[in-house]
Amino acid sequence: MTESWLTGHLAPVPDEITATDLAVTGTLPAELTGRYLRNGPNPRPGEPSKHWFLGHGMLHGLRLRDGRAEWYRNRWIRTSGFTEDARFVRDDLTFDRTAVPANTHVIAHADKILTLVEVGFPYEVTPGLDTVGPCDFGGRLTSAMTAHPKQDPVTGELLFFGTGFLPPYLTYHRLSAAGELVESREIEVPGPTMMHDFAITGHHVVWLDLPVVFDLDLALTGGGMPYRWDDGYGARLGVMPRAGGPVRWFEVDPCYVFHVGNAYEDAAGRIVVDGARYRDADFAGLWADIGGAPDPARAAAGTESARLHRWTLDPATGKVSEEALDDRGVEFPTHNETRTGHGHRYLYTVADDAIVKYDLERPSSSAHDLGEGMAAGEAVFVPAESARAEDDGWLLTIVSDRAGQGSELRVLNAADLSLTATVHLPRRVPAGFHGSWIPDA
Ligand SMILES: [Fe+2]
């Protein structure tokens, strides 16, 4: 049997290409002048692949300018694991944080474009997608770096964390708006977990300490992703003042969360966190399907899908309230990042057959149907230059034929999810993880 992540719209592509003057249907807004970059795993042809998350990172980039799609190109990220087959665990059992796939996200901060994966250092790339090399911020980064840092839209800082298989299991970092690593702080947690994302608010950081834990036996024997669900670990969200101070932990119903949508402090001082939540059975199904350790009994009751969920944490009472926001299976929640940590009305998500927009103020949702047999990647929100409303802007998403017949970039009007333009791509883009719109300065 061929692994699910090597077939159809997930199948890797065999090589790197460059194409220019791409065909466009509809009208590309002229103000969309910049680059849309997206990262994802792409094992080399014939290379063994034990888990969807482990393939070498490949960037797919589109250059848009003045209403034209000037180029598409795809490039593997030249990590030491890619070019020299360097191993993450050295013979002396220390970790080589440059020997990582760099396959999960790509962001721009200060003067750098960084590709990210949560077990190691970022790799810097050029605007043309050539690899510059690993980045440890002048030697100051002493842990791995999450693939989901958060840029504060008010201060311009980039807040992030790194996890470790050995203590310290969790380290908080703060990068200034100018790109200098100005703070690193160890955070106490009970053990090493697969902490993929976190949240920020105006005054706090929110940790997700959830029961998908590192398993040394799996690491020594499996060669895949050494994590499994552990009923004994418990589940908690931690609220930590950004200015320093202890973490306040809130017990929550056990679940797993790859992705937070956004978080904020409400008028009563409560911390509101929206994210895509997996029940244990749903996580078990997904995890086995992408190469993780199977748990068939648990998976039998699941759907492999996450659902949008809200946790409200009240520091005054120590209480948590939880609310399922919808029963539709969705992932990759995104928002208008000028609102990160400061309250959002809208979230954009990816369902099996649609891009789904949630209005959380007047609870409702709307959808852009992808069409028969199509699948979409994360929808990145780009604010309009003259934006007056939170959803004044566009959504960029790569949509692919599930049978592997091709891909296109769709530009949706974020207000009503209508199709503004389609850029026809010269080749299929494998379903991957996260990307960013990087406007020209
Ligand atoms: Fe992610």
Residues whose N, C-alpha, C, O or C-beta is under 5 A from the ligand:
A	BS01	LIG	F258
